[in-house]
Amino acid sequence: MKSCLECGEKIVGREDKKFCSDGCRNSYNNKMNKDHTNLMRNINNRLRKNYRILTELNPEGKTKTTRNKLLSKGFDFEFLTSIYKTKTGNTYYFVYDYGYMELENEQYILVKKEN
């Protein structure tokens, strides 16, 4: 007789069943797929926050803002997902599909990558 991988209860039904209920299946998979360390969880939370700030400040896909405005919303310039250098030498920093480039006088241009 097989036992549920989550709670250890006896499994009734198909031979290849691994869980006694949908609740146990969901609980088991949630445990297996969660972030395994606080470091990963904290990094993912910072990236999500940066992403929300960029989407909030750039609803049209391209706009300008200031460093102070980004910082006042809690933006953290240390957390990004990629860097893109153009042929002309400009450097864009991206958090997934939203990016920014520093201009002069603490001004920034915010952009959204087109698919």
Residue pairs with C-beta under 8 A, 6 or more apart in sequence:
1 10
1 11
2 10
2 11
2 17
2 18
3 9
3 10
3 11
4 10
4 11
4 18
4 19
4 20
4 21
4 24
5 18
5 19
5 24
5 28
6 19
6 20
6 24
6 25
6 27
6 28
7 20
7 24
9 20
9 24
10 20
11 17
11 18
11 19
11 20
12 20
18 25
19 25
19 28
35 41
35 44
43 79
46 76
46 79
47 79
47 80
47 81
47 95
47 96
49 74
49 75
49 76
50 75
50 76
50 79
50 80
50 95
51 95
51 96
51 98
53 70
53 73
53 74
53 75
54 75
54 95
54 98
54 99
54 100
54 110
55 98
56 73
57 63
57 65
57 69
57 70
57 73
57 110
58 65
58 98
58 110
58 111
58 112
61 111
61 112
62 109
62 110
62 111
62 112
63 109
63 110
64 103
64 107
64 108
64 109
64 110
65 107
65 108
65 110
66 106
66 107
66 108
67 102
67 106
67 107
67 108
68 106
70 77
70 100
70 108
77 93
79 95
80 93
80 94
80 95
81 94
81 95
81 96
82 93
82 94
83 91
83 92
83 93
83 94
84 91
84 92
84 94
84 99
85 91
85 92
86 92
90 101
91 101
92 99
92 100
92 101
92 111
93 99
93 100
93 101
94 113
97 112
97 113
97 115
98 110
98 111
98 112
98 113
99 110
99 111
99 112
99 113
100 108
100 109
100 110
100 111
101 108
101 109
101 111
102 108
103 109
